[in-house]
């Protein structure tokens, strides 16, 4: 197998050849056909997440075909196209797993962070955390759904039922959740970094009712806002934009420090809430909804060997939509 490997914090990924991995009990080997590049991959590469054991292969928006089955795998078949998401293992024993909150598991493993991921030609995955994808849609177009889409779905649910929704950071997750929100009959207000004209045009083309810079005031009060950009100062901006009783959802796994802000912009029963990971039910529900809505992802495809370039363009804000690596 071939992989782009992270050997140390902040180091460039290196292209390596390794023996093909062998699946253990309850696992499968997936031949990767596409892997989306997520902002969380940047957090891994830049060492912004704790507990990373090097070397590690990043990547957690994986689409591929099952090539080998480990013992006791009965619900998946050889050749089946599956998606492998960020949450790659849960213990099934802690209080959270027992309360249908496996996204908060005390002993989880994460694809591309605490277990090798999809910036490779092959990976090993827990069979329980492989989502059958069927045969509809192109592999590269589906891969952003495995994290940007799933976190977008969970964050949209946590935003509540409000009809006016702000989206701060109109990248991979934002352009997917905007389509879901529009399909639910909501009005979408898109906020982009530095007044990024290209991202604003994409938002409007996907049905957003308004698009502007992150510091702009929307034309109406928002029922809720979701922040996908890992930028703490957006939190008080979003609080100022939501109505009384509104909610601000922080959807990233990592964010820069939130600055202090006057209490009156939180008062009025406004709320700040975070999103952590996903559940398998999230995956099943979202993929079914995505098929009904016919979500269109906007992608830029890179060969696997150009993973560093894809990460650099994401870091610099030079991508519209999502980057995808194809071995």
Secondary structure, 3 states (H helix, E strand, C coil): CEEEEECCCCCCCEEEECCCCCCCCCEEEEEEEEEEECHHHHHHHCCCCCCCCCCECCCCEEEEEEEEECCCCCCCCCCCEEEECCEEECCCCCHHHHCCCHHHCCCCEEECCCECCCCECEEEEEHHHEEECCCCCCHHHHHHHHCHHHHHHHHHHHCCCCCEEEEECCCHHHHHHHHHHHHCCCEEEEEEHHHCHHHHHHHHHCCCCEEEECCCCCCCCEEEEEECCCCCCHHHHHHHHEEEEEEEEECCCCCCCCCCCCHHHCCCCCEEEECCCCCHHHHHHHHHHHHHHCCCCCEEEEEHHHHHHHHHHHHCCCCCCEEEEEC
